[in-house]
Amino acid sequence: MSNLDGLRPTDLGSRGQAFLEAMNAETEDNPSRLVLLVEAARLLDTLDRYNKIINGEVDDFLEIEMDGGLVVIKVDKIVTERRLTAGTLRQVLNGIASVEPSGRVPVAEPEPQVDRPGDKLAELRQRAERRWGGAS
């Protein structure tokens, strides 16, 4: 039993499960990446649920039973929720892409400083170098 087994979900829908299988999550040994993969899978399942509500395949979003009677609460802001969830999924997928399977987050090399004419920062840097002899 792997120490990551507790991070692997058992209650995903078909789309979330298919996503994890496509991403080879079963063999993932990086906990950060695995958590992001699972979150993306859950978001995909949530989007499926929202689509069913929007398309009328599901009539209600939440049911509460009170005093023997059934109260159905209709949710009219589901389109907004779907849009927000899609945005969150996009962010999670970007996070997955930024974490290599090895667990190392790639760091971009710093761009070399290029002094451009009229660049105020470059002018200040040159003044400092002249004043303090290059020890800026």
C-alpha positions in Angstrom: 0.0 0.0 0.0 1.5 3.3 -1.1 1.5 6.3 1.2 -0.4 8.2 -1.5 -3.3 5.7 -1.6 -5.3 8.0 0.8 -5.1 10.8 -1.9 -6.6 8.5 -4.6 -10.4 9.0 -4.8 -12.9 6.2 -4.9 -16.1 8.2 -5.7 -15.5 9.8 -9.1 -18.0 9.9 -11.9 -17.2 8.4 -15.3 -15.6 11.6 -16.8 -13.4 12.2 -13.7 -12.3 8.6 -13.7 -11.5 8.7 -17.4 -9.4 11.8 -16.9 -7.4 10.2 -14.2 -6.8 7.1 -16.3 -5.8 9.2 -19.3 -3.3 11.1 -17.1 -1.9 7.9 -15.7 -2.7 9.0 -12.1 -2.5 5.4 -10.9 1.3 5.5 -11.3 1.7 9.1 -10.1 4.1 9.3 -7.1 4.2 13.0 -6.7 1.6 14.1 -4.0 1.3 17.7 -5.3 0.6 16.6 -8.8 -1.7 13.8 -7.7 -3.8 16.2 -5.6 -4.1 18.5 -8.7 -5.1 15.6 -10.9 -7.8 14.5 -8.4 -9.1 18.1 -8.1 -9.3 18.4 -11.9 -11.2 15.1 -12.1 -13.7 16.3 -9.4 -14.1 19.6 -11.3 -14.9 17.7 -14.5 -17.5 15.6 -12.7 -19.0 18.9 -11.3 -19.1 20.4 -14.7 -21.0 17.3 -16.0 -23.5 17.7 -13.2 -24.0 21.5 -14.0 -24.4 20.6 -17.7 -27.1 18.1 -16.8 -28.9 20.8 -14.8 -28.6 23.4 -17.6 -29.8 20.9 -20.2 -32.8 19.9 -18.1 -31.7 16.3 -17.6 -31.8 17.0 -13.9 -34.7 19.1 -12.5 -33.3 20.1 -9.2 -30.0 20.8 -7.5 -30.8 20.2 -3.9 -33.6 18.5 -2.0 -34.4 18.9 1.7 -37.0 16.8 3.5 -38.8 18.8 6.2 -41.6 17.5 8.5 -42.3 14.7 6.1 -42.7 17.0 3.1 -40.2 17.4 0.3 -38.8 20.9 -0.5 -37.1 21.3 -3.8 -34.8 24.2 -4.2 -34.3 25.4 -7.8 -30.9 27.0 -8.6 -31.1 29.7 -11.2 -27.4 30.8 -11.0 -26.1 27.4 -12.3 -24.8 29.0 -15.5 -22.6 31.3 -13.5 -21.4 28.5 -11.3 -20.6 26.5 -14.4 -18.5 29.3 -15.8 -16.7 29.8 -12.4 -16.0 26.0 -12.2 -14.7 26.0 -15.7 -12.3 28.8 -14.8 -11.1 26.9 -11.7 -10.6 23.8 -13.8 -8.5 25.9 -16.2 -6.3 27.1 -13.3 -5.9 23.6 -11.9 -4.9 22.2 -15.4 -2.3 25.0 -15.6 -1.0 24.0 -12.2 -0.8 20.3 -13.4 1.2 21.5 -16.4 3.6 23.5 -14.2 4.5 20.6 -12.0 6.7 18.0 -13.7 6.0 14.4 -12.8 9.3 14.4 -10.9 7.8 17.0 -8.5 10.1 19.8 -9.6 8.5 23.0 -10.6 10.4 24.4 -13.6 11.8 27.8 -12.9 12.2 30.2 -15.9 15.7 31.6 -16.4 15.9 35.3 -15.6 16.0 37.5 -18.7 19.2 39.4 -19.1 19.1 43.1 -18.3 19.0 45.1 -21.5 19.3 48.8 -21.2 17.0 50.6 -23.7 17.3 54.3 -24.6 14.9 56.3 -22.4 14.6 53.4 -19.8 14.5 55.2 -16.4 15.6 52.2 -14.6 18.7 51.8 -16.8 19.5 55.5 -16.3 19.3 55.1 -12.5 21.5 52.0 -12.7 24.1 53.9 -14.8 24.1 56.8 -12.3 24.6 54.4 -9.4 27.4 52.7 -11.2 29.1 56.0 -11.8 28.6 57.2 -8.3 29.6 54.1 -6.4 32.1 52.6 -9.0 30.0 49.8 -10.3 28.9 48.4 -6.9 25.1 48.9 -7.3 
